[in-house]
Amino acid sequence: MLTFLKHKYAAIWVFVIFIAITQIVSFQIYKIEKKREFNMVQNESAHVKQRIESALSQSNNATSLLAVLIEHDLLKDHFEEVAKELLIHNQYLDAIQLVQDMVIINTYPLKGNEQTIGYDLRTDNEHVREIMLSSSLNSLHFEGPFNLKQGGVGFVGRYPIIQHDSLWGYSAVVIKKQSFIRLLGLDSTGINETYFYQVKKQQEGKKYIPLFSNNRTDFSTGVSHEQYMPIGDWIIQVKLRKPVYLSRTILFSIGGIVVSLVFSLLIQCKRLRLD
């Protein structure tokens, strides 16, 4: 040990060894912390998707029930009574509609939705594209978020109704923006203490707007994750607000440099005393 301390390059060797060890450890901290934070965001994104799927199962139940009733000529003049019961048991739905030959013929509740009656969806090419997608999939498909005919922003899910081997029309549900945000457990900002959130149409175009329109967060940077939901052609985005992996890495790295310098100086002082 004394022989090593007397070596004129002892302090340099100590500095190099310590700096190498601490920076290797720093890099490992960087990888571990970054992966941990990415997993956090990925899990949160999955939870958001799960919450949406769970809530939208109510929509599927409501629209498929209406479709069955019409297919077997069982609904007749009881649309209002059936729709009322469906809304009572489906807390996130704001309205239920029937669309025949691309024209909205019924909406419940009617109050506040009067403008929808008689609206021909063929007047908007985006509506036609989304409706055709629902027909081709033969399942519930959501359009939105977009500006609703009755006012406000929301989503419309449509389920194709086949009667006597031909397309009769669609049963539909309306979910307003506020209700959709509520099912996510968020407020209108799309931000909580830990994450930024966004839900938007994959093919946005001019008609469709992000759910959190005032949230201008850049999800292409930082620790973020995206999930795709075919039921609405949606992209779910989640981003960590305050990632710490980089600051922790830098802090440890700087600490390693300081420790390396201190040890090398101590070795140098010891060598000088021995001389």
C-alpha positions in Angstrom: 0.0 0.0 0.0 2.8 2.4 0.9 4.5 1.6 -2.4 1.4 2.5 -4.2 1.0 5.7 -2.3 4.5 6.7 -3.1 3.9 6.3 -6.8 3.8 9.7 -8.5 0.6 8.8 -10.5 -1.2 7.3 -7.5 -3.7 10.2 -7.2 -4.4 10.1 -10.9 -5.0 6.3 -10.8 -7.3 6.7 -7.8 -9.2 9.4 -9.6 -9.6 7.4 -12.8 -10.7 4.2 -10.9 -13.2 6.1 -8.8 -14.6 8.2 -11.7 -15.0 5.0 -13.8 -16.9 3.2 -11.0 -19.1 6.1 -10.2 -20.0 6.9 -13.8 -20.8 3.3 -14.6 -23.1 3.2 -11.5 -24.6 6.5 -12.7 -25.3 5.0 -16.1 -27.0 2.0 -14.4 -29.1 4.4 -12.3 -30.1 6.2 -15.5 -31.3 3.0 -17.2 -33.1 1.7 -14.1 -34.8 4.9 -13.2 -35.8 5.7 -16.8 -37.3 2.2 -17.2 -39.1 2.5 -13.9 -40.7 5.8 -14.9 -41.6 4.5 -18.4 -43.2 1.4 -16.8 -45.2 3.8 -14.5 -46.5 5.7 -17.5 -47.2 2.5 -19.5 -49.2 1.1 -16.6 -51.2 4.3 -16.2 -51.9 4.3 -19.9 -53.2 0.7 -19.7 -55.4 1.7 -16.7 -56.9 4.6 -18.7 -57.7 2.2 -21.5 -59.2 -0.2 -19.1 -61.4 2.4 -17.5 -62.7 3.5 -20.9 -63.3 -0.1 -22.0 -65.2 -0.8 -18.8 -67.4 2.3 -19.1 -68.0 1.7 -22.9 -69.3 -1.8 -22.2 -72.4 0.0 -21.0 -72.7 1.6 -24.4 -72.4 -1.7 -26.1 -75.1 -3.3 -23.9 -77.5 -0.4 -24.6 -77.1 -0.2 -28.3 -77.1 -4.0 -28.8 -80.3 -4.3 -26.8 -82.1 -1.6 -28.9 -80.8 -3.3 -32.1 -82.3 -6.7 -31.0 -85.6 -5.1 -30.2 -85.9 -3.4 -33.6 -84.6 -6.5 -35.5 -87.5 -8.5 -34.0 -90.1 -5.7 -34.2 -90.4 -5.5 -30.5 -89.6 -1.8 -29.8 -92.6 -0.3 -31.7 -93.7 2.9 -29.8 -91.7 2.1 -26.6 -88.5 3.8 -27.5 -88.8 6.5 -24.8 -89.6 4.0 -22.0 -86.7 1.7 -23.0 -84.2 4.5 -23.5 -85.2 6.0 -20.1 -84.4 2.7 -18.4 -81.2 2.3 -20.2 -80.0 5.8 -19.2 -80.9 5.0 -15.5 -78.7 2.0 -15.5 -75.8 3.5 -17.6 -74.4 6.4 -15.6 -72.0 7.7 -18.3 -74.5 7.9 -21.2 -76.1 11.3 -21.9 -78.6 10.4 -24.7 -79.8 7.5 -26.8 -80.7 7.7 -30.4 -82.2 5.8 -33.3 -80.9 6.4 -36.8 -82.9 5.2 -39.8 -81.6 5.6 -43.3 -78.9 7.9 -42.0 -81.5 10.2 -40.4 -81.9 10.6 -36.7 -85.5 9.8 -35.9 -85.5 9.5 -32.1 -83.4 11.0 -29.3 -83.9 10.5 -25.6 -84.1 12.7 -23.6 -85.6 15.0 -26.2 -85.2 18.1 -24.1 -82.0 19.8 -25.1 -81.6 17.5 -28.1 -84.4 18.8 -30.3 -82.0 19.9 -33.0 -80.9 16.3 -33.6 -84.3 15.1 -34.8 -84.4 14.9 -38.6 -80.7 15.5 -38.9 -79.4 13.8 -42.0 -75.9 12.4 -41.3 -75.1 12.3 -45.0 -74.6 16.1 -45.0 -71.2 15.5 -43.3 -68.7 13.2 -45.1 -66.9 12.5 -41.8 -70.2 11.1 -40.3 -70.6 8.9 -43.4 -67.1 7.5 -43.1 -67.5 6.7 -39.4 -70.9 5.1 -39.9 -69.6 3.0 -42.8 -66.8 1.9 -40.5 -69.4 0.8 -37.9 -71.3 -1.2 -40.6 -68.2 -2.9 -42.0 -67.1 -3.9 -38.5 -70.7 -4.9 -37.6 -70.1 -3.6 -34.1 -70.3 -0.5 -31.9 -68.0 2.2 -33.2 -67.5 5.7 -31.7 -67.1 9.0 -33.6 -65.6 12.0 -31.8 -64.7 14.0 -29.9 -66.5 16.6 -32.2 -69.0 19.4 -31.9 -72.4 17.9 -31.4 -75.5 19.1 -33.3 -77.3 19.9 -30.1 -74.3 21.8 -28.8 -71.2 21.0 -26.8 -68.5 18.5 -27.5 -68.9 14.8 -27.2 -68.8 11.3 -28.7 -71.4 9.3 -30.6 -71.3 5.5 -30.7 -73.3 3.7 -33.3 -74.3 0.1 -33.6 -75.7 -1.3 -36.9 -79.2 -2.7 -36.9 -80.0 -5.5 -39.5 -83.7 -6.1 -40.1 -85.0 -8.6 -42.6 -81.4 -9.1 -44.0 -80.9 -5.5 -44.8 -79.4 -2.5 -42.9 -82.3 -0.7 -41.1 -80.1 1.9 -39.4 -78.3 2.3 -36.2 -78.8 2.5 -32.5 -76.6 5.2 -31.0 -75.4 6.6 -27.7 -74.2 10.1 -26.9 -71.5 10.7 -24.3 -70.8 14.3 -23.7 -67.2 15.5 -23.0 -67.9 16.1 -19.3 -69.2 12.6 -18.8 -66.2 11.0 -20.7 -63.8 13.0 -18.5 -65.7 11.9 -15.4 -65.3 8.2 -16.4 -61.6 8.8 -16.7 -61.6 10.2 -13.1 -60.0 13.5 -14.3 -60.9 17.1 -14.5 -61.2 19.3 -17.6 -57.5 20.1 -17.8 -56.4 16.5 -18.4 -53.7 17.0 -15.8 -53.2 15.7 -12.3 -50.3 15.7 -9.9 -48.4 13.0 -11.7 -49.5 12.9 -15.3 -50.6 14.7 -18.4 -53.4 13.0 -20.4 -54.9 13.3 -23.9 -57.5 11.3 -25.9 -57.7 12.2 -29.6 -58.9 10.7 -32.9 -56.1 9.0 -34.8 -57.4 10.5 -38.1 -58.1 14.0 -36.6 -58.9 16.1 -39.7 -60.6 19.4 -39.2 -63.7 18.0 -37.6 -62.3 16.2 -34.6 -60.7 17.9 -31.6 -58.6 16.5 -28.7 -60.6 15.7 -25.6 -58.5 18.1 -23.6 -58.3 20.9 -26.1 -56.5 23.3 -23.8 -53.8 20.8 -23.0 -50.9 21.7 -25.3 -48.5 19.2 -23.9 -46.0 17.7 -26.4 -46.3 14.0 -25.9 -43.5 13.3 -28.3 -40.9 14.2 -25.7 -40.2 13.2 -22.1 -41.5 10.0 -20.5 -44.7 9.2 -22.3 -46.7 6.3 -23.7 -49.5 5.9 -26.3 -52.3 3.3 -26.5 -54.6 2.7 -29.5 -58.3 1.9 -29.1 -60.0 0.6 -32.2 -63.5 1.1 -30.8 -63.1 4.8 -31.5 -60.0 5.0 -33.5 -58.5 6.8 -30.5 -55.0 7.5 -29.4 -54.6 7.6 -25.6 -51.6 9.5 -24.5 -50.1 9.7 -21.0 -47.0 11.6 -20.0 -45.1 11.9 -16.7 -45.2 15.5 -15.4 -42.0 15.5 -13.4 -39.6 12.8 -14.4 -36.6 12.5 -12.1 -34.4 9.9 -13.7 -32.2 12.5 -15.3 -31.8 14.7 -12.3 -31.0 11.7 -10.1 -28.4 10.5 -12.6 -26.8 13.9 -12.8 -26.8 14.3 -9.1 -25.1 10.9 -8.6 -22.7 11.6 -11.4 -21.6 14.9 -10.0 -21.3 13.3 -6.5 -19.1 10.7 -8.0 -16.8 13.3 -9.6 -16.6 15.2 -6.3 -15.8 12.0 -4.4 -13.2 11.0 -7.0 -11.5 14.4 -6.7 -11.5 14.2 -2.8 -10.0 10.8 -2.7 -7.4 11.6 -5.3 -6.5 14.8 -3.4 -6.2 12.8 -0.2 -3.9 10.3 -1.9 -1.8 13.1 -3.3 -1.5 14.8 0.2 -0.6 11.4 1.7 2.1 10.9 -1.0 3.6 14.3 -0.4 3.8 13.6 3.3 5.5 10.3 2.7 8.0 12.1 0.4 
